[in-house]
Amino acid sequence: MKNMMKKLLFWASLVAIVIGFAACNNDDVDVPRFQFDADGRCYWADTKPISHADFLKYAEGKGWKQVSSYEIKEDGSVAKTDFFEGLSTGIVGSFIEKDMFFTSQKTGHVGLLYFEDSYVYSEEGNLISFERSDGSLFDKYQVLSIDDHEIKMISNEGLRSWNDARPTYTLTTYQKMTEEEQLAFRKKYDEYMSGKETHYLAYSVKDGVLQMRMSDFTIDCGAEGVEYAFKQLENGVVQVDIAEVGENSANCFGYIDLDFTVPGLKMGETYQFDVRVKKMAVGVYYSRFKDFSIEMKEGSQGKIFRD
């Protein structure tokens, strides 16, 4: 009975936030609010600790669909309108396995775009994080509650703009998929990953110059373009850095093919590459194509696919 009362009080607090809070911003009213730390990260201070074992008990191998996302404002209140309402981008499904987190995203340019990432769950704060290329962790979610039917989380939706490092956070609810929904999701995911020639890097050597093309590069709608940087590292790897420039709109992106040449390479030599991308919404470089070699031989060409 005591545990049930605690759960009821927790849900009552969340209901107060979602329903009453967006409609009222009166400093005289003492109501619970989401908080932000010194680094601008949003959190719910009274979250009940969820062990890794309990998280896996409910989440592992089960499919979840996103049913709502409400922006958490700077004052800790929650917006009334769904964050993705009327936008071309939004998460429409996900499923979690022991070490992998799969999502699909609905966009205005294609039906579905799928993502697959290794995640780390931390019992300290109930955080779901993803590892960056430099080994640091990007905290994507804070799990507020989880059971057999529903997950409530704080979700980091990305930076507000290129010049504003504050992320946008939402209060997001996932509901467990039916067995039929989960099987359909996995089927579409498998078909997408095995049947589409997206996310590849094509290369060719012509007139002594290495030319590259990255297909279906996702670019923020506010980006003015991309910038390139090339560096030969001490270990012999050629590092290619691609960064978006402009203003991040956070809620919209399109697709382009990137064409560029890699300078400073000598004919007859074989080079190893690490092609990294810096997205405005993330703010750090991560490896897009890594540990592949190209021989600088006139007429050589090929495609590198992501693993």
N, C-alpha and C positions, 0 to 999 in steps of 0.2 A: 504494500500500500504506500509506503514511504517513497519508494522509487517511482511509483506511478504519479504521486503528487509532484515530485521534482520534475518529471517529464512534462506534466500539465503546466507547471509554472514556466518552464522553458518555452513551450510552444505559445503560451499566453504572451510572453515577452516578445517573441518574433511577430505574432499577430499584431501586437500593439505597434511595433515598428512599421510593418508593411502597410497597415490600414490607417492608423491614426497619425503616424509621424509625418508622412508626406503632406498631410493636410494642415499640420499645425507646426509653427516654428516659434512658439511662445517660450521665452526664457524662464517664465514663472512656473511652467509646468515641468515637474521633475519626472521625466520618463527615460528609460534606458536608450542609449544610442551606441552605434558602432563607433570605434575609436581609431585614431591614426597615430602611429609612433613617430619618433623623430626623423625617420627615413621616409615618411609618407606612406607606410604600409598599413593597410586597413586590417583591423582584427576585432573579434568579439571577445571581450575579456573574460566572460563567465562561461566559456565553452567547457563542457564536461570532457575530461580526458578520454580518448578512445585509443585503446591499445592496438598495436599492429595486428595482433591475432584477431581482434574483434573486427578491425577494418577488413581484413581478408575474408573473414567468416561471411560477411555480408556482400562484399564487392567482388571477390575473385570469381572470374568465369561467368559473371552475370552481366547482362546488357542493361544500360540505363539510357533513358531519353530525356533531354532537357525540355522542361515544360514552362519555365519562366525564368527571367533574369531582370532584376530591378536595380538600377544604378544606386550606389551608396554615395550620397552627396558629401561635400567637404565638412558639413556640420554634423555628420553622422546619421542623418535621416535617410529615408529610402524613397526613391521616386515612385509615383503611382503608375506611370506608363512603362510597359515592358521595354527594356533596353534595345531589343532587336526589332521592335515593331516598326514596320515600314522601311527597314533597312535591307540591303541586298546580302548581308552577311549574317550568319547565325549558326550556332551548333545545333544540329538536329538529332544527334545520337552519339552514343559512346559505349564502349564495353571495356572492362578492366580484367586483365589476367594478372598472375602473381607479380610479374616484373614489367608488364607492358600496359600502356594506356593508349587505346585506340579511339579516335574521334572522326566524325565526318562533319563537314561544314557546307551549308547551303550558301551559294553566292549568286550574284546577278549575271554571271558570265558562263558558269557551268552548273549542271545539276547538283553534283556533289563532289567535294574534294576531300580526300582521306588523309589522315595523319597517323603516324605511329611513333611513339616515344617511350623510352625507358623512364620510369618514374621512381622516386624515392619517397617513402612515407615516413614521417617523423612523428613520434608520439608526443614530442614537445610542441604543443600548439596544434596538433592534428593536421600537419602540413603535408600537402602533396606537391613535390618539387620535381623539376626537370634539370638535368645536368647540362651546363653550357660547355663549349669546346675548351674553355680554360680550366675546367674542373669545378668551378663555382656552381651553386645551385640557384635556380630561378624559382621562387615560391609562387606557384600558380593558384593553388586552392588552400583554404582552411576549412576543414570539415567541421560543421557545427553539429550535425546529427546524422546518424545512419541506422537503418534497420532493414528488414526484408523487403520493404516497399518503396522507400524514399531516402534520398540523400539531400541534405541542405548544406550549401557551401558558400563561402565568400570566394569569388573568382576574380583574378587579376586579368582584365581584358586588354592590357597594353598601355603604352604611354599616351598621354593626352596630345602631345605634339612633339616634334623633333626638338624644340627649344624648351619644352616643359616636361621634366623628368617624372612628374607625378603620374602614376598609373590611374586608370579608371577601374573601379571595383564594382562588382554587382553581387547582390544576394540571389543566388541561383538555386533552383530546385530541379532535381532529377527524379524521375519515377522509373521503377524497374520495368523493363520490357517484358511483354509476354514471351513465351517460348517461340511463338511464330514470328514475332517482331525481331527477336534476337537472331534467329536463323536467317531471316531475310537480310538483316544488317550484315551478318558475316558473309553471306553469299555475295552481296553487292561489293563488299570490301575485297573479297578474294578475286572477284571478276575484275575489279578496278586495278588491283595491284598486279595481276598476271596479264591482263589484256591491253593495258594502255602503255604507249611509248612516251609517257610524260616523264619529266624530271630527268632528262639525260643531258649530257654534255657532248656535243659533236666537235671534232677537231679535224683540221687538214693543214698540210704544209704546202704552201704555194709560193713560188718565187722566193724561197728561203725564209718565209715568214710563217709563224704559227698562228692560225686563225681558229677561234673558238666560238661556239654558239651554245648558250644555255637555253633550253626550251622551257616554255611555260613558267617563266619567272614571275612570281607573284609580287606585284608592286602596289604600294599604297596609293590610293586615289589622289592624295595630296602631294605625292612626290613629283618633283620637277624633273627627275631623271636619276641616273646613277653615276657614281664615280669609281674609277679603278685605280688600284695601286699594285705594283709588282715588286717582289723582293726575293733575291736568292739567299736563302738561309745558310748558316754555317754547315749544316748537315747535308747540303746539296739540294734540298727541296726548294722548288720554286713556289712561293706563296702568292696567290692571286686573291686580292681583297676587293670585294664588290660592296659598295655602300649606297643606300638610297639617300637622296638629298631633297630637302623641301619641308613641307609641313605635313605631319601625320594626321590623317582624319580619323584614324582608329577603327572606324566602322565600315570601311569600304576598301576594296582592292580590285585590281584588274590583272591581266596576264599579258606579258610581252615576251618576245624572244630577244635575248641579249647577244649581240655580235661584237666581238672585240679581238684584238691581236695582242700577243704577248711579246714584248720587246726584249732585246739583249740576249737572244738564244743563238747558239752556234750550230751550223749545219754539221751533221755527223755525230753530234752528241746526243745522249739519252738523258732525259730529265724526269724527275719525279715531282708530282704536283700536289698541292693542297689548296683547293679553291674554297674560299670562305665568303660568307655573306653576312652583312650587317643590316638587319631590318629596323626601320624606325620604331616599330612597336615594341621591339625587344631591347635595342640599344647596345648589343654586344655582337661580336663576330662569332659565327659557328661554322664548322666545316660542312660544306654542301657536297663536295666530291673530294676524296682524299685517297692517298696511297695508290695512285696510278701513274704509269710511265708512258712517255711519248718519245719516239726516236725522231730526231730532226732529219728526216729523209724526204727529199722532194717527192711529192705525190702521195705521201702516206696520209691516211685518214682513218677515222673510226668513231665509235660512240662509247661513252662511259655511262653506265646506268648506276643509279644509287642502289645499294644493297637493300 
